[in-house]
Amino acid sequence: MKVKVQLKLTIISIEHFMEVLLYDAVWVSKSLNDVKVGEQVKIWFEGGVETSYPSHAAVGKLEVMPNSTPEGATLSNTEALNRALSKNKFENEILTAQSISYDADKDEWSIILKNTDSYEEHTVKVEDK
């Protein structure tokens, strides 16, 4: 029996895949070499999803979502998230991207990341350059 589940994910690291709306971690068994850190993807699971934490599942299908660049911005949302993660060291943290927003007046991005274990939020500012 095949069960298909569709989720919208933001890649925080290649090892950790975070479901943005529910903040659940899902480790997947398929190598995702075509996915870059910060990209949003739609993922369909093949077979069951183990209910451990983090969940485990096999990827049936994966679709990388197109980047968006707000009017007046130089960076895309993916590039801004990637820079936020690159300029900060979040060791041994499982993070979800709570929000990614661009402020045209300040010409900067504001990325809010949340630790799924401690629920601590990190706000990271990224210049749009």
KAFENTA-V396125 format. One line per field, one symbol per residue. ss: DSSP state (2 for helix, 1 for strand, 0 for the rest). psi: psi as a letter, one per 20 degrees, with the letter a starting at -180 (. if undefined). burial: I if it has 16 or more other C-alpha atoms within 10 Angstrom, else O. Layout:
ss = ???
psi = ???
burial = ???
//
This chain:
ss = 000001111110000011100000111100000000000111111111110000111111111100000000000022222222220000000011111111100001111111100000111111100
psi = ppppppqpqppgrhhpppoghikqpopqippmhipqpiqqqpppqpbroqjroqqpqppgqpppqqqpoqpiqgqrhghggghghhiqonpkpoqqogqoqpohhilqqppoqppigijpqpppppqm.
burial = OOOIOOIIIIIIIOOIIIIIOOIIIIIIOOOOOOIIIIIIIOIIIIOOIOOOOIOIIIIOOIOIOOOOOOOOIOIIIIIIIIIIIOOOOOOOOIIIIIOIOIOOOOOIIIIIIIIIOOOOOIOIIIIIO
//
